[in-house]
Amino acid sequence: MAEGQQRLGSVIQKVITIPAAMQRVANPLPRIHHPDWLHRRVANAVDKFKQNKLTDFFKPAGVLDGSGEHIHDIEDDTGTSQVPPRTG
């Protein structure tokens, strides 16, 4: 019976807990422990002393932010288009 529980725990890790950890979500099933390699990988990803890349601070324009709202662009405030409309 213990072998069946171990196999089930392994499947739950692969499907639920490992993807959650990779997305920096708390373990949704605390009874299923993360493997040691995953602890090291997550700790390395959230290390506050790690130097970030410059590109990590910027997002492409027009992308949704984390809350699902559109990122505001200063050009949206002008109200008028710089390009005249096409005629015929």
N, C-alpha and C positions, 0 to 999 in steps of 0.2 A: 504494500500500500504506500510506503514511503517513496518508492520509485515513481509512482503515478503522481504524487503531490509535487515531487521535484520536477517532473516533466511539465506539469501544469504551470508551476512557478516560472520555469524557463520560458514557456510560451508567453506568459503574461508579461515578463520582462521585455521580450522582443517586441511585443505588440503595443504595450501601454507605457511601462515605466521608462524604458530607454528613450523612446521618442519624446516623452514629456521632459526628461532631464536635458535632452539636447536642445529643447526649446526654452530652457530655463524656467520650467514649471515645477513646482514642488511635487514630490512623489505622491501621486494620487492613491497609491496602495502601500501604505507604510509597512505592512506585514511582508511585502516582497522587497527585499533589500537590493540596493544597486550593487552591481559588481565593482570590484576595486578599480578596474581600469576606467570605469565611468566616473567614479569619484574624482580620480586624478584629472580626467578630461574636463569635467565641469569646473573643478577648482582652478584649472589653468585658464579656462575661458572667462571666469569672473574675477581674475586676479586684479586687484585695484592698483598694483604697482607695475603692471604690464604697460608698456608703451603702445599707445594706439596709433593706427595709421591715420594720416591726414584725411584720407577719403572716407573714413568711418564717421567723420563729423558732418558730412554733406550728403544730401539726397538730390536726385534729379528733380527738376521742376515739374509740377503737375502730378506728383505722386501723393497717394493718401498717406497721412501720418498714422501712428499707432492706434489712434482713437477712431479711425475710419473717416475722418473729416478731410476735406481737400485742403492742401497747403496753400495759404494765401500768398499771392504774388503782388508786389508793389505796382506792377503794370496794370493790374486789375482795377486800381483806384483812379486811373485817368479818366475813364468814362467815355473817351473818344478814341476812335481808331486812327492810327497814324497812316494807314493805307487807305486811299480814297476808294470808294466802291466802284466796281467795274460797271460800265454801261455798254450795252448791246454789243 
